[in-house]
Amino acid sequence: MIDLYYWPTPNGWKISIALEEMELPYEVIPVNIGRGEQFDPAFLKISPNNRMPAIVDREPLGGSEPLSIFESGAILLYLAEKSGKFLPKDVRGRCEVTQWLMWQMGGLGPMLGQNHHFRIYAPEPLPYAVDRYTDEARRLYGVLDRQLERREYICGDCSIADMACWPWIVPHERQGVSFDDFPSVGRWYERMKMRPALRRGFDVLKELRTGGMDAKAKEILFGQKGAVEG
């Protein structure tokens, strides 16, 4: 059994979708990031970056004690290894999937996150920031669109790269992006939506999704500083 420390956000959906696709048994442990539960000392022992998702595998690969893993990309790689699914065995195929997973972790996710922040949550309009991150979002959509022109999935067959990228495309309209400009991404997005396991993973704790964020949640999420209390 795998304990999934989770909240229904793009990074959380990556892991709930993967667990459903890989048919691995798991138990959801909600981490309400709008109420600061990610700073609980017990959770920090699992995820020292005070971010969800994180997992604890009670029956890890190789046996021994339960294994905790934080960072969604690292979790996806581990789950693919554990299940033997959605990560090619050959070197070239494995490298391709890993590259696109790292592309999502280092580019697509952070840049779309900043886009979303300045378009939706900034306390006052900042046109330069909105333009900067909208332009970068469109550039990244273009990269993905070209990759998908002749492929059903990002690396040919469905893989953890698709599971990493798809959740970040869900709010494309709020990112100022239209599939009319990126038709290959649009076709892939709809193809992924038809997967029953993806739907199950996407619906985990869907009753807790909210359309907005109150002032206290914004303070918790956006007011974190670098200082460490001694």
C-alpha positions, -999 to +999 in steps of 0.1 A: +000+000+000+011+035-008+002+066+012-004+095-011-001+129+006-022+150-018-043+180-027-062+184-059-038+206-079-018+199-111+011+184-092-012+163-071-031+151-101+001+138-117+004+112-089-032+102-085-035+097-122-003+076-123-014+054-094-047+048-112-030+041-145-005+018-130-032+000-108-012+004-077-031+004-044-030+036-025-046+056+004-051+093+001-040+115+030-052+151+023-028+179+028-048+212+028-022+236+014-045+265+018-046+259+056-009+253+060-010+216+066+022+212+044+041+228+073+032+202+098+064+187+114+053+152+106+048+160+069+081+178+068+098+146+077+084+132+044+086+163+023+114+186+035+105+212+008+070+215+025+053+208-008+029+181-018+026+156-033+046+131-015+043+093-010+052+067+015+055+032+001+049+007+029+061-021+006+089-005-014+110-020-042+137-041-026+118-046+006+130-032+039+115-002+057+088+021+043+102+045+017+092+082+015+096+102-017+089+139-024+090+158-057+064+147-083+090+138-110+109+116-086+077+099-075+066+093-111+100+076-119+097+055-088+062+044-095+070+035-131+099+014-119+078-003-092+049-011-116+070-018-147+047+005-167+048+037-186+086+040-188+104+022-216+130-005-208+153+004-237+179+032-232+167+055-260+130+052-251+138+057-214+159+088-222+132+103-243+105+099-216+129+112-189+138+143-210+102+153-214+095+146-177+124+170-168+110+195-194+078+195-175+094+198-141+119+225-151+098+245-176+062+238-183+050+235-147+070+265-132+062+288-161+025+280-163+024+283-125+038+318-127+015+326-156-015+315-135-003+335-105+001+368-122-031+364-143-053+352-114-038+358-080-016+389-081-031+416-058-028+442-086-024+440-124+012+438-135+011+439-173+048+432-178+046+400-157+014+389-174+029+394-208+062+378-199+046+346-186+019+344-212+045+346-239+065+319-223+034+298-219+027+301-256+063+292-264+061+261-243+028+251-258+044+255-292+072+231-282+047+205-271+025+210-301+055+203-325+063+172-305+027+159-308+023+166-345+029+130-356+024+113-322-007+102-302+013+107-270+044+128-262+069+099-267+048+077-289+032+055-263+015+068-232+041+074-205+048+093-173+057+123-194+020+125-205+009+121-169+032+149-158+022+174-185-015+169-189-026+183-155-008+216-163-028+219-196-061+216-178-064+253-170-052+264-205-080+290-209-071+307-176-035+307-189-046+328-219-040+299-243-064+285-270-062+251-286-070+268-319-034+279-319-021+245-308-042+219-324-019+189-317-019+197-280-057+200-282-061+166-298-037+150-273-055+167-244-088+152-255-073+118-261-059+117-226-093+128-211-108+097-226-086+074-205-108+059-177-079+057-153-070+093-159-105+103-151-104+084-118-072+100-108-083+135-118-115+131-097-097+122-064-110+147-038-127+167-065-152+178-039-124+199-023-116+218-054-125+255-052-127+282-078-110+308-056-088+314-027-095+334+005-071+359+020-057+335+046-049+309+019-031+335-002-010+346+028+000+310+035+008+301-001+023+333-014+038+348+018+065+322+025+100+336+032+135+321+030+144+325+067+146+294+089+135+297+125+160+284+149 
